[in-house]
Amino acid sequence: MKKRRVFFALTPDDQTQAAIYHQLVLTKKALTNSKIRWIKKDNLHLTLCFIGSVNNATLTTLIDNAKQIQFTEFSFQLDVSGYFKKPKIIWLGCKEKNESLNSLATNIKNVAEDSGIPLGNPTFKPHITLARNCNEKIPELKMDPILWIVKHFCLMESISVNEGVQYKVIHQF
């Protein structure tokens, strides 16, 4: 039985995606390391909860349980960029905590555990990965805040392709 590698995420609308990608391009211009792998525009997302490899029965349970989440539209700002040394990624994130965003991530984590997926106690650090394989700390970059209006969340699949990875929406909530 084939397993699928899945995660819950926020996907930006076209306007937000364009603004995030613009910041990626500005960041790219400030760095010279050719080994950095920049994220494709269509792959930009904010992971709410990484699930891992699941079979179809577990996937169906996840979807059914996630439908029970009481979701209300909310917004937050991306207003800071940074660098995580251990996974070697450049990211965009939020200076201030957003209760709605944190609550959604917590609810999804509970859905995963109720679906039989043990996650342990991962810390939720909301961010959008702009680049991977970065071996240098990025310079402090000025950025205009990006308003993200969240109208839905998604269960997504990570699919390995020759060019790296492709993300596909399985279900939108």
GUBAKE-794895 format. One record per residue: residue in three letters; y, x, z of N, C-alpha, C in turn. Coordinates in steps of 0.2 Angstrom, whole numbers, plus 5000, padded with zeros to 4 digits. Atoms other than C-alpha are relative to their C-alpha. Last residue first. Layout:
N
ALAYXZYXZYXZ ...
! end
This chain:
173
PHE500050054994511749465023500849985000 GLN499350014997511349555007500149955005 HIS499850064998509549605003500750005003 ILE500650044999508649744994500249935001 VAL500050054995510249844989499449954999 LYS500150075003509749994979500049955006 TYR500150054995510250174984500049934997 GLN499650065002509850314972499949955005 VAL500250064997509350494977500449944998 GLY499950004993509350664969499749935003 GLU499449984998509550684951500250005007 ASN499949935002507750674947500650035002 VAL500049995007507550514957500150074998 SER500049935003507050474975500050004992 ILE500549985005507450294980500150074997 SER499949945003508250244996499550024995 GLU500649955001508150064999500350064997 MET500049965006509549955006499450045000 LEU500649964999509749815019499950034993 CYS500650005004511449755017499450035003 PHE500449944999513049695027499350004995 HIS500750005000514349575022499750065002 LYS500250075001516149535021499349995000 VAL500750015000516849695029499849934999 ILE500250074997518649725025499349994998 TRP500750035002518849915024499949935003 LEU500250074996520649975026499449984996 ILE500350045005520850165020499849935004 PRO500650044998522050265030499849954995 ASP499750064998523050395020499449955002 MET500250065004522350565021500349945002 LYS499650064999522850735026499749944996 LEU499750035006521550865026500449945002 GLU499850064998521050985040500449974994 PRO499349994997520151125031500249935002 ILE499550025005518251095029500750015004 LYS499650054997517051195039500549984995 GLU499449974997515851295028500449945003 ASN500149954995514051275024500650035003 CYS499449964999514151115015499950055005 ASN500149935001512451055009500650045000 ARG500649964996512950875008500050074998 ALA500349945003514550785003499550025004 LEU499749985007515550625005499650054997 THR500149935003514550545019500350014993 ILE500250015007515350385026499950084998 HIS499749965004515450375045499749994993 PRO499950025006515050275060500450054995 LYS499349975002514350375073500249984994 PHE499750025007512950265081500750045000 THR499350015000512050365094500349984994 PRO499549965004510150355092500749985002 ASN499350024998509150275107500550044996 GLY499749954994507350275102500749975001 LEU499549965002507050185085500350055005 PRO499749964995505450095087500550054998 ILE499849935002505149975073500350045006 GLY500549954999504149825078500250074998 SER500550005006505249695070499550055001 ASP500350065000506149665087499549994994 GLU500550004995506549845087499649945001 ALA500549955002507349835070499550005005 VAL500450035005508349675075499450044998 ASN500450054996508949755091499549974995 LYS500449964996509649905080499549955004 ILE500549985005510449775069499450045003 ASN500550065002511249695083499550024995 THR500550014994511849865090499649944998 ALA500649955000512549905072499549995006 LEU500550015006513449745071499550055000 SER500450064998514249765089499549984994 ASN500549984996514849935084499549955002 LEU500449955003515749875069499450025005 SER500450045005516449725078499550044996 GLU500550044996517049835093499549964995 ASN499950065002517949965082499449955003 LYS500750045000518050135090500249924998 GLU500150054994519650225085499449964999 LYS499849974994519750385074499949955006 CYS499550044996518650305061500250045006 GLY500150044995517650405048500649965003 LEU499450044999517550505032499849955006 TRP499950074999516250635031500749975001 ILE499350015000515750815025500049925000 ILE499750055004513950855029500749995001 LYS499549975006513051005034500349954996 PRO500250025007511650915044500450034994 LYS500750005000511951025059499749974994 LYS500349945001513751065056499350004999 PHE500650004995514450885055499650074998 TYR500649965002516150905046499550005006 GLY500349954996517650785047499450044997 SER500549975003518850665039499750055005 VAL500149944998519950535048499450034996 ASP499349964999520750375044499950075003 LEU500349935001519350255038500750045001 GLN499749955004520050085045499650075000 PHE499949944996519149935051500450054995 SER499749945003518949755046500150065004 PHE499649964996517949595051500350064995 GLU499649955003517049455043500450045005 THR499450025001515849365055500450064996 PHE499649955003513949395056500749964999 GLN499450045001512849295068500650054998 ILE499449974997511249395066500649964998 GLN499950044994509749275062500750035003 LYS499650065002509649335044500249965006 ALA499349985001509249505051500449944998 ASN499749994994507549435058500850024999 ASP500050074997506949365041500450015007 ILE499650055004507449525032500149935004 LEU499349984999506649635045500549964997 THR499850014993505049535045500750025001 THR499950084999504949535026500249985007 LEU499450025004505149725026500249935001 THR499449984996503849745039500649984997 ALA500050054995502649645028500550015005 ASN499750075002503149745013500049955005 ASN500450045005502749915021500349934999 VAL500350064997504050025030499649974994 SER500550035005504750195028499649945003 GLY500549965002506350235038499549974995 ILE500650024998507450125048499450044998 PHE500549975005509150205047499349975003 CYS500649984996510450095056499550024995 LEU500050034994512250055051499450015005 THR500650024997512450175037500149975007 LEU500049984993514150175029499349975003 HIS500250064995514050175010500150035007 LEU499550004994514550284995499849945004 ASN500449994995513050294982500450005007 ASP500450064999513950214967499650015007 LYS499550054999515350354968499549945002 LYS499850045006514050494968500449935003 ILE500350075000513950594984500349974994 TRP499650054998514450784982499749934998 ARG500350065004513150914983500549945002 ILE499950074996514051074990499749954995 LYS500650034997513251224982500149945003 SER500350045005514851264972499349975002 ASN500749995000515851304987499649964995 THR500249965006517651304982499350015000 LEU500549954999518451174993499750034994 ALA499849964995520151084993499450055002 LYS499549955003519851004976500150055005 LYS500349955004518250924983500550054997 THR500349964996519250844997499650064996 LEU499549964997520450764985499750065004 VAL499849955006518950704974500650045003 LEU500549955002518150634990500250054995 GLN500049954995519750544995499550064999 HIS499449965001519850464978500150055006 TYR500249965006518050404980500650054999 ILE500449954997518550324997499850054995 ALA499649964996519950234988499650055004 ALA499549955004518950184973500450045005 GLN500449955003517550114985500450054996 THR500149964994518850014995499650064997 GLN499449974998519449934979499950055005 ASP499749955005517749904972500650045002 ASP499950045006516949824988500450054995 PRO499350025001516149945000500149964994 THR499849975006514349945005500749974998 LEU499450045003513949925023500150034993 ALA499449975001512249985028500549954998 PHE499450055001510549945034500650045000 PHE499550004995509150065030500549954999 VAL499550055000507550075020500550025006 ARG499549974995506250195014500649965000 ARG499449995003504850095005500550025006 LYS499550014995503050105008500650014997 LYS499449965000501750074995500549995005 MET499450045000500050005000500650045000 
! end
